[in-house]
Amino acid sequence: MELRRLVDSVLLPGFLGTTPPDWVLRRVAEGLGGVVLFARNVVDDEQVAALTAALRAERPDVVVGIDEEGGDVTRLDAATGSLVPGSLALGAADDIALTSAVAASLGARLAECGVTVDLAPSADLTLTPDDPIIGVRAFGSDPQRAAAHVAAYVSGMQSAGIAACAKHFPGHGASTVDSHHALPVLPRTERQLWDTELVPFRAAVDAGVRSVMSGHLVVPDWGPEPATTNRHALTEVLRGQLGFTGAVITDALEMGAVANIADGAIQALLAGADVLCVGGELADADIVDRLAAALVDAVRSGVLPEERLASAASRARSLGGPVTPSGTWDASLGVTAARRALRVTGTLALSAPPLVVDVEVAPTIAAGPVPWGLGPHLAELIPGTEVVRTTGELPAVSSDRPVVVVTRDAHRHSEARDLVLSLAKIGLDLVHVETGVPGPDLGSAARIDTHGGSYVSLRAAAELLAAHAAGEDSR
């Protein structure tokens, strides 16, 4: 029983529902390390607080994690869109104090909800336009500037009592493969990593980050194993060379980059990981029981030393609660940051209520189905606005009214890119609003880059357009 309790303490599963199921409550009482919350577990802040209180009633030091990056990746605001802009927008605003304040405010909200660890920030960099999964989740492409924002975010979040988690070590931004689907091999040498990707992680460690998430990423110079199961990556580089002493959390073990969950869990612990995330896609008692049984067998057979498991359990427990709320949630900070992240090229001028064309693309697995689109915002602010949603089909347009075309990573989606180019060739009064990573000029008369698709980023762009339609320059 003591061995099983030790094994359970390193597990961080997900579950279904907006109240903890009986199996979760029972396992928490018996020693389960904690849980990770997803959008499927959230109705509103009050409900999340009640959910975490039910968990804490079973064991006060339970770990409660959540992927609340803000921006495109939100769990608390998945029904409406985030009230906090994401990392790329904060990087575009480029105010270190503002980044820290936004993180501290979000941390205060998480503390009120009963969360103990936020699986943020992304310490990745935007290093290739073909990156399918990081994009606006990173603070930018410049290692030093991104590092400063990562450190500020960590300090702000942890000032509220919430453990921050720098991810996805050693950095996902150079990959053209999404590790949710397959195993990426980074086209980077170890020297390149030290000069680029590892710079933000070093800053996070120096800022005292309490946890780091490993990425399912192969660095050829480190051997064939992905960082999550690679002892050189986690023990020699992250702990030995970077000096990290906190808890190493794995990315979800059921992701496509991991061939076998049980084997991956054992190898991750042997490599130096401390907390095993599972249940983003597989969320039931059976997967947790089978994983725990495999770990118990690994200890009993001598494959996994009990001392390594005990060390991992100790670090896992350091992420538990309860957290005493510190500071206050200030939604106005997100609005301020979103406005300051806007970048305009060309001359904005709407001569009449526009036709808004929201070009929809499938969300990433990390983001999930969060409301997106500029149309509803402009329709509210500019009476007479018409809204069309399309996946790439060219809508009927008229030369007597301006068109606002809205995209997300148009440079990665040919249907969106071709639609903007087609509209530009017609010779319309065209404004292009890009809500993803800024790509090349597609020929519009004016352009707004929001650096993210959060509710506040979309609202800020709509307010800017409405101000110009009224003949007022709000900037």
HELIX and SHEET records of a PDB file:
HELIX    1   1 GLU A    2  ASP A    8  1                                   7    
HELIX    2   2 ASP A   22  GLU A   30  1                                   9    
HELIX    3   3 ALA A   39  ASN A   41  5                                   3    
HELIX    4   4 ASP A   45  GLU A   58  1                                  14    
HELIX    5   5 SER A   87  ALA A   93  1                                   7    
HELIX    6   6 ILE A   96  CYS A  113  1                                  18    
HELIX    7   7 GLY A  135  ARG A  137  5                                   3    
HELIX    8   8 PRO A  143  SER A  159  1                                  17    
HELIX    9   9 GLU A  190  ASP A  195  1                                   6    
HELIX   10  10 LEU A  198  ASP A  206  1                                   9    
HELIX   11  11 PRO A  220  TRP A  222  5                                   3    
HELIX   12  12 ALA A  227  THR A  229  5                                   3    
HELIX   13  13 ARG A  231  ARG A  231  1                                   1    
HELIX   14  14 HIS A  232  GLN A  241  3                                  10    
HELIX   15  15 ILE A  261  ALA A  271  1                                  11    
HELIX   16  16 ALA A  285  ARG A  300  1                                  16    
HELIX   17  17 GLU A  306  ARG A  317  1                                  12    
HELIX   18  18 ALA A  331  ALA A  341  1                                  11    
HELIX   19  19 GLY A  375  LEU A  381  1                                   7    
HELIX   20  20 ALA A  410  ARG A  412  5                                   3    
HELIX   21  21 SER A  414  ILE A  426  1                                  13    
HELIX   22  22 TYR A  455  ALA A  469  1                                  15    
SHEET    1   A 2 LEU A  11  PRO A  13  0                                        
SHEET    2   A 2 LEU A 276  VAL A 278  1                                        
SHEET    1   B 6 GLY A  34  LEU A  37  0                                        
SHEET    2   B 6 VAL A  63  ILE A  66  1                                        
SHEET    3   B 6 VAL A 117  ASP A 118  1                                        
SHEET    4   B 6 ALA A 163  PHE A 169  1                                        
SHEET    5   B 6 SER A 211  SER A 214  1                                        
SHEET    6   B 6 ALA A 247  THR A 250  1                                        
SHEET    1   C 6 ARG A 343  GLY A 346  0                                        
SHEET    2   C 6 ALA A 446  ASP A 449 -1                                        
SHEET    3   C 6 LEU A 430  GLU A 434  1                                        
SHEET    4   C 6 VAL A 403  THR A 407  1                                        
SHEET    5   C 6 LEU A 355  VAL A 359  1                                        
SHEET    6   C 6 GLU A 386  THR A 390  1                                        
END                                                                             
